[in-house]
Amino acid sequence: MDRTESTEGGSPAAPTDELAFDDALAELQRTVAELEAGGQPLEASIALYERGVALHERCARLLAEAELRVQRLVERAGGALAALDVRPDEAAEE
């Protein structure tokens, strides 16, 4: 599902597996906003949704890899990684 789609400006979007986390997250946020705004033809909405799913998967994969790296660093330093809360502040308050 990493085929290249067009972005809002009509230029080709980078394959999701080439995006850094911050770039993928920013594009995911723009994609969600565009879908929420509505007004697109059905096929365009489906393409946006597919891109959003691919971006979400990329972000989740990068976060999982980062968590594993942190766990390994802590273990190598001789510590145990207790329950590490990596949620944003507003999510942690719920």
Secondary structure, 3 states (H helix, E strand, C coil): CCCCCECCCCCECCCHHHCCHHHHHHHHHHHHHHHHHCCCCHHHHHHHHHHHHHHHHHHHHHHHHHHHHHHHHHHHCCCCCCCCCCCCHHHHCC
